[in-house]
Amino acid sequence: MTKAKKINITLSEKAVKELEELKKELDLPSIAEVIRSSISINRFLQLEKERGNDIVLRNRKTNGEKTIVFHK
């Protein structure tokens, strides 16, 4: 296991509220787990972008699609 490093960050009230909502919605044990999950998702999306892949959202009801565009 990699050695963990503790960091302190200052977030707006809105950001904290969103983290708390995600914690509840995702049924995660802590805000730290929400942040870890967010980092993993962000890394995955970045790697797919680097590979030249598109990220596409498909509406299950209508089959409509949206391509997510990432800017540097």
A tleap script that builds the chain and sets N, CA, C and O, in Angstrom:
source leaprc.protein.ff14SB
mol = sequence {
  NMET THR LYS ALA LYS LYS ILE ASN ILE THR
  LEU SER GLU LYS ALA VAL LYS GLU LEU GLU
  GLU LEU LYS LYS GLU LEU ASP LEU PRO SER
  ILE ALA GLU VAL ILE ARG SER SER ILE SER
  ILE ASN ARG PHE LEU GLN LEU GLU LYS GLU
  ARG GLY ASN ASP ILE VAL LEU ARG ASN ARG
  LYS THR ASN GLY GLU LYS THR ILE VAL PHE
  HIE CLYS
}
set mol.1.N position { 0.836 -1.177 0.000 }
set mol.1.CA position { 0.000 0.000 0.000 }
set mol.1.C position { 0.885 1.247 0.000 }
set mol.1.O position { 1.926 1.274 0.657 }
set mol.2.N position { 0.480 2.251 -0.720 }
set mol.2.CA position { 1.232 3.488 -0.800 }
set mol.2.C position { 1.066 4.280 0.481 }
set mol.2.O position { 0.009 4.256 1.112 }
set mol.3.N position { 2.114 4.975 0.853 }
set mol.3.CA position { 2.041 5.806 2.044 }
set mol.3.C position { 1.100 6.975 1.781 }
set mol.3.O position { 1.210 7.648 0.756 }
set mol.4.N position { 0.185 7.214 2.698 }
set mol.4.CA position { -0.789 8.289 2.558 }
set mol.4.C position { -0.188 9.602 3.032 }
set mol.4.O position { 0.668 9.626 3.916 }
set mol.5.N position { -0.644 10.683 2.440 }
set mol.5.CA position { -0.213 12.013 2.846 }
set mol.5.C position { -1.458 12.813 3.173 }
set mol.5.O position { -2.396 12.866 2.378 }
set mol.6.N position { -1.470 13.422 4.315 }
set mol.6.CA position { -2.609 14.219 4.744 }
set mol.6.C position { -2.466 15.619 4.172 }
set mol.6.O position { -1.391 16.218 4.223 }
set mol.7.N position { -3.576 16.142 3.620 }
set mol.7.CA position { -3.580 17.511 3.105 }
set mol.7.C position { -4.758 18.267 3.697 }
set mol.7.O position { -5.759 17.671 4.096 }
set mol.8.N position { -4.626 19.564 3.747 }
set mol.8.CA position { -5.716 20.433 4.192 }
set mol.8.C position { -6.132 21.309 3.028 }
set mol.8.O position { -5.282 21.880 2.345 }
set mol.9.N position { -7.433 21.422 2.795 }
set mol.9.CA position { -7.926 22.277 1.729 }
set mol.9.C position { -9.073 23.137 2.243 }
set mol.9.O position { -9.795 22.751 3.163 }
set mol.10.N position { -9.226 24.290 1.645 }
set mol.10.CA position { -10.328 25.178 1.973 }
set mol.10.C position { -11.302 25.156 0.810 }
set mol.10.O position { -10.922 25.390 -0.337 }
set mol.11.N position { -12.558 24.873 1.114 }
set mol.11.CA position { -13.595 24.785 0.094 }
set mol.11.C position { -14.723 25.753 0.408 }
set mol.11.O position { -14.957 26.110 1.563 }
set mol.12.N position { -15.411 26.168 -0.637 }
set mol.12.CA position { -16.582 27.020 -0.431 }
set mol.12.C position { -17.686 26.196 0.236 }
set mol.12.O position { -17.655 24.965 0.217 }
set mol.13.N position { -18.643 26.880 0.811 }
set mol.13.CA position { -19.775 26.181 1.429 }
set mol.13.C position { -20.512 25.337 0.399 }
set mol.13.O position { -20.970 24.234 0.699 }
set mol.14.N position { -20.622 25.864 -0.820 }
set mol.14.CA position { -21.298 25.138 -1.892 }
set mol.14.C position { -20.574 23.832 -2.205 }
set mol.14.O position { -21.215 22.794 -2.371 }
set mol.15.N position { -19.253 23.875 -2.287 }
set mol.15.CA position { -18.470 22.674 -2.582 }
set mol.15.C position { -18.614 21.641 -1.469 }
set mol.15.O position { -18.746 20.447 -1.741 }
set mol.16.N position { -18.588 22.090 -0.228 }
set mol.16.CA position { -18.742 21.177 0.906 }
set mol.16.C position { -20.124 20.534 0.864 }
set mol.16.O position { -20.263 19.333 1.097 }
set mol.17.N position { -21.142 21.333 0.567 }
set mol.17.CA position { -22.509 20.811 0.477 }
set mol.17.C position { -22.605 19.754 -0.619 }
set mol.17.O position { -23.239 18.715 -0.433 }
set mol.18.N position { -21.974 20.021 -1.762 }
set mol.18.CA position { -21.987 19.051 -2.861 }
set mol.18.C position { -21.266 17.766 -2.473 }
set mol.18.O position { -21.728 16.675 -2.808 }
set mol.19.N position { -20.145 17.878 -1.775 }
set mol.19.CA position { -19.440 16.687 -1.304 }
set mol.19.C position { -20.300 15.874 -0.340 }
set mol.19.O position { -20.339 14.645 -0.414 }
set mol.20.N position { -20.979 16.562 0.555 }
set mol.20.CA position { -21.850 15.874 1.509 }
set mol.20.C position { -23.015 15.188 0.806 }
set mol.20.O position { -23.406 14.082 1.179 }
set mol.21.N position { -23.572 15.850 -0.219 }
set mol.21.CA position { -24.666 15.248 -0.986 }
set mol.21.C position { -24.182 14.015 -1.743 }
set mol.21.O position { -24.869 12.994 -1.775 }
set mol.22.N position { -22.997 14.109 -2.355 }
set mol.22.CA position { -22.438 12.959 -3.063 }
set mol.22.C position { -22.152 11.801 -2.110 }
set mol.22.O position { -22.390 10.642 -2.450 }
set mol.23.N position { -21.650 12.107 -0.941 }
set mol.23.CA position { -21.375 11.077 0.070 }
set mol.23.C position { -22.642 10.292 0.364 }
set mol.23.O position { -22.626 9.063 0.427 }
set mol.24.N position { -23.736 11.017 0.542 }
set mol.24.CA position { -25.016 10.378 0.851 }
set mol.24.C position { -25.547 9.603 -0.363 }
set mol.24.O position { -25.956 8.449 -0.232 }
set mol.25.N position { -25.538 10.234 -1.535 }
set mol.25.CA position { -26.071 9.613 -2.751 }
set mol.25.C position { -25.292 8.365 -3.150 }
set mol.25.O position { -25.876 7.383 -3.607 }
set mol.26.N position { -23.964 8.406 -2.976 }
set mol.26.CA position { -23.113 7.284 -3.361 }
set mol.26.C position { -22.945 6.266 -2.239 }
set mol.26.O position { -22.319 5.222 -2.423 }
set mol.27.N position { -23.506 6.578 -1.083 }
set mol.27.CA position { -23.417 5.717 0.099 }
set mol.27.C position { -21.959 5.404 0.434 }
set mol.27.O position { -21.593 4.254 0.673 }
set mol.28.N position { -21.144 6.449 0.445 }
set mol.28.CA position { -19.734 6.305 0.793 }
set mol.28.C position { -19.530 6.655 2.263 }
set mol.28.O position { -20.294 7.444 2.819 }
set mol.29.N position { -18.512 6.082 2.899 }
set mol.29.CA position { -18.335 6.274 4.337 }
set mol.29.C position { -17.783 7.641 4.753 }
set mol.29.O position { -17.913 8.037 5.911 }
set mol.30.N position { -17.166 8.361 3.810 }
set mol.30.CA position { -16.554 9.636 4.196 }
set mol.30.C position { -16.408 10.555 2.988 }
set mol.30.O position { -16.485 10.119 1.840 }
set mol.31.N position { -16.199 11.818 3.271 }
set mol.31.CA position { -15.949 12.786 2.209 }
set mol.31.C position { -14.617 12.462 1.528 }
set mol.31.O position { -14.462 12.679 0.326 }
set mol.32.N position { -13.667 11.947 2.288 }
set mol.32.CA position { -12.383 11.544 1.696 }
set mol.32.C position { -12.612 10.494 0.607 }
set mol.32.O position { -11.945 10.528 -0.427 }
set mol.33.N position { -13.544 9.564 0.826 }
set mol.33.CA position { -13.850 8.552 -0.185 }
set mol.33.C position { -14.510 9.174 -1.408 }
set mol.33.O position { -14.282 8.719 -2.529 }
set mol.34.N position { -15.321 10.202 -1.211 }
set mol.34.CA position { -15.929 10.923 -2.342 }
set mol.34.C position { -14.817 11.548 -3.182 }
set mol.34.O position { -14.835 11.467 -4.410 }
set mol.35.N position { -13.861 12.166 -2.514 }
set mol.35.CA position { -12.752 12.816 -3.220 }
set mol.35.C position { -11.907 11.767 -3.947 }
set mol.35.O position { -11.522 11.980 -5.096 }
set mol.36.N position { -11.615 10.639 -3.295 }
set mol.36.CA position { -10.847 9.570 -3.960 }
set mol.36.C position { -11.575 9.055 -5.198 }
set mol.36.O position { -10.964 8.840 -6.245 }
set mol.37.N position { -12.876 8.862 -5.069 }
set mol.37.CA position { -13.681 8.399 -6.197 }
set mol.37.C position { -13.659 9.419 -7.335 }
set mol.37.O position { -13.539 9.054 -8.505 }
set mol.38.N position { -13.777 10.686 -6.984 }
set mol.38.CA position { -13.755 11.749 -7.989 }
set mol.38.C position { -12.411 11.798 -8.715 }
set mol.38.O position { -12.366 12.010 -9.926 }
set mol.39.N position { -11.341 11.605 -7.991 }
set mol.39.CA position { -10.008 11.586 -8.602 }
set mol.39.C position { -9.905 10.415 -9.584 }
set mol.39.O position { -9.387 10.577 -10.688 }
set mol.40.N position { -10.392 9.249 -9.187 }
set mol.40.CA position { -10.334 8.076 -10.063 }
set mol.40.C position { -11.131 8.293 -11.340 }
set mol.40.O position { -10.663 7.960 -12.429 }
set mol.41.N position { -12.324 8.847 -11.215 }
set mol.41.CA position { -13.158 9.113 -12.387 }
set mol.41.C position { -12.491 10.141 -13.289 }
set mol.41.O position { -12.456 9.973 -14.508 }
set mol.42.N position { -11.967 11.193 -12.699 }
set mol.42.CA position { -11.294 12.234 -13.474 }
set mol.42.C position { -10.092 11.660 -14.213 }
set mol.42.O position { -9.868 11.986 -15.379 }
set mol.43.N position { -9.327 10.818 -13.553 }
set mol.43.CA position { -8.143 10.218 -14.176 }
set mol.43.C position { -8.550 9.332 -15.346 }
set mol.43.O position { -7.928 9.375 -16.408 }
set mol.44.N position { -9.599 8.525 -15.151 }
set mol.44.CA position { -10.102 7.662 -16.211 }
set mol.44.C position { -10.503 8.490 -17.433 }
set mol.44.O position { -10.130 8.162 -18.559 }
set mol.45.N position { -11.260 9.560 -17.209 }
set mol.45.CA position { -11.709 10.409 -18.316 }
set mol.45.C position { -10.520 11.051 -19.026 }
set mol.45.O position { -10.505 11.139 -20.254 }
set mol.46.N position { -9.535 11.495 -18.270 }
set mol.46.CA position { -8.353 12.117 -18.857 }
set mol.46.C position { -7.573 11.122 -19.712 }
set mol.46.O position { -7.131 11.461 -20.810 }
set mol.47.N position { -7.405 9.911 -19.221 }
set mol.47.CA position { -6.692 8.884 -19.982 }
set mol.47.C position { -7.425 8.542 -21.274 }
set mol.47.O position { -6.791 8.362 -22.314 }
set mol.48.N position { -8.737 8.452 -21.222 }
set mol.48.CA position { -9.516 8.171 -22.429 }
set mol.48.C position { -9.384 9.306 -23.432 }
set mol.48.O position { -9.297 9.065 -24.636 }
set mol.49.N position { -9.367 10.526 -22.949 }
set mol.49.CA position { -9.171 11.682 -23.833 }
set mol.49.C position { -7.801 11.599 -24.502 }
set mol.49.O position { -7.680 11.817 -25.708 }
set mol.50.N position { -6.776 11.285 -23.719 }
set mol.50.CA position { -5.413 11.178 -24.254 }
set mol.50.C position { -5.304 10.073 -25.294 }
set mol.50.O position { -4.491 10.168 -26.213 }
set mol.51.N position { -6.110 9.031 -25.161 }
set mol.51.CA position { -6.104 7.920 -26.115 }
set mol.51.C position { -6.890 8.257 -27.382 }
set mol.51.O position { -6.953 7.460 -28.319 }
set mol.52.N position { -7.487 9.446 -27.396 }
set mol.52.CA position { -8.253 9.869 -28.566 }
set mol.52.C position { -9.691 9.398 -28.569 }
set mol.52.O position { -10.365 9.471 -29.596 }
set mol.53.N position { -10.170 8.916 -27.433 }
set mol.53.CA position { -11.542 8.430 -27.341 }
set mol.53.C position { -12.507 9.538 -26.946 }
set mol.53.O position { -12.127 10.506 -26.287 }
set mol.54.N position { -13.758 9.380 -27.359 }
set mol.54.CA position { -14.823 10.287 -26.959 }
set mol.54.C position { -15.553 9.699 -25.760 }
set mol.54.O position { -15.629 8.482 -25.595 }
set mol.55.N position { -16.081 10.577 -24.937 }
set mol.55.CA position { -16.952 10.159 -23.843 }
set mol.55.C position { -18.363 10.541 -24.281 }
set mol.55.O position { -18.663 11.714 -24.508 }
set mol.56.N position { -19.219 9.535 -24.395 }
set mol.56.CA position { -20.565 9.761 -24.910 }
set mol.56.C position { -21.589 9.351 -23.857 }
set mol.56.O position { -21.501 8.267 -23.280 }
set mol.57.N position { -22.565 10.233 -23.614 }
set mol.57.CA position { -23.682 9.924 -22.719 }
set mol.57.C position { -24.876 9.559 -23.586 }
set mol.57.O position { -25.198 10.275 -24.535 }
set mol.58.N position { -25.533 8.454 -23.268 }
set mol.58.CA position { -26.703 8.037 -24.027 }
set mol.58.C position { -27.922 8.027 -23.115 }
set mol.58.O position { -27.909 7.417 -22.045 }
set mol.59.N position { -28.973 8.708 -23.551 }
set mol.59.CA position { -30.236 8.716 -22.829 }
set mol.59.C position { -30.909 7.368 -23.060 }
set mol.59.O position { -31.205 7.023 -24.204 }
set mol.60.N position { -31.153 6.608 -22.017 }
set mol.60.CA position { -31.723 5.264 -22.152 }
set mol.60.C position { -33.145 5.282 -22.704 }
set mol.60.O position { -33.580 4.321 -23.338 }
set mol.61.N position { -33.859 6.361 -22.467 }
set mol.61.CA position { -35.236 6.431 -22.944 }
set mol.61.C position { -35.313 6.810 -24.417 }
set mol.61.O position { -36.096 6.229 -25.168 }
set mol.62.N position { -34.511 7.770 -24.829 }
set mol.62.CA position { -34.615 8.300 -26.193 }
set mol.62.C position { -33.491 7.834 -27.119 }
set mol.62.O position { -33.565 8.023 -28.333 }
set mol.63.N position { -32.468 7.236 -26.556 }
set mol.63.CA position { -31.253 6.862 -27.287 }
set mol.63.C position { -30.500 8.066 -27.833 }
set mol.63.O position { -29.565 7.903 -28.617 }
set mol.64.N position { -30.892 9.275 -27.431 }
set mol.64.CA position { -30.151 10.466 -27.812 }
set mol.64.C position { -28.768 10.437 -27.178 }
set mol.64.O position { -28.591 9.936 -26.068 }
set mol.65.N position { -27.794 10.978 -27.896 }
set mol.65.CA position { -26.422 10.955 -27.387 }
set mol.65.C position { -25.846 12.354 -27.310 }
set mol.65.O position { -26.174 13.233 -28.107 }
set mol.66.N position { -24.968 12.537 -26.313 }
set mol.66.CA position { -24.210 13.776 -26.155 }
set mol.66.C position { -22.754 13.392 -25.981 }
set mol.66.O position { -22.431 12.501 -25.195 }
set mol.67.N position { -21.886 14.051 -26.703 }
set mol.67.CA position { -20.449 13.841 -26.540 }
set mol.67.C position { -19.914 14.908 -25.600 }
set mol.67.O position { -20.153 16.102 -25.784 }
set mol.68.N position { -19.183 14.451 -24.585 }
set mol.68.CA position { -18.607 15.379 -23.625 }
set mol.68.C position { -17.282 15.890 -24.198 }
set mol.68.O position { -16.432 15.107 -24.622 }
set mol.69.N position { -17.125 17.197 -24.204 }
set mol.69.CA position { -15.905 17.814 -24.729 }
set mol.69.C position { -15.106 18.348 -23.544 }
set mol.69.O position { -15.621 19.102 -22.719 }
set mol.70.N position { -13.841 17.945 -23.475 }
set mol.70.CA position { -12.959 18.404 -22.414 }
set mol.70.C position { -11.974 19.425 -22.995 }
set mol.70.O position { -11.392 19.211 -24.058 }
set mol.71.N position { -11.807 20.502 -22.297 }
set mol.71.CA position { -10.847 21.520 -22.689 }
set mol.71.C position { -9.695 21.510 -21.699 }
set mol.71.O position { -9.874 21.190 -20.524 }
set mol.72.N position { -8.535 21.855 -22.176 }
set mol.72.CA position { -7.376 21.946 -21.280 }
set mol.72.C position { -7.475 23.149 -20.420 }
set mol.72.O position { -6.592 23.397 -19.600 }
savepdb mol mol.pdb
quit
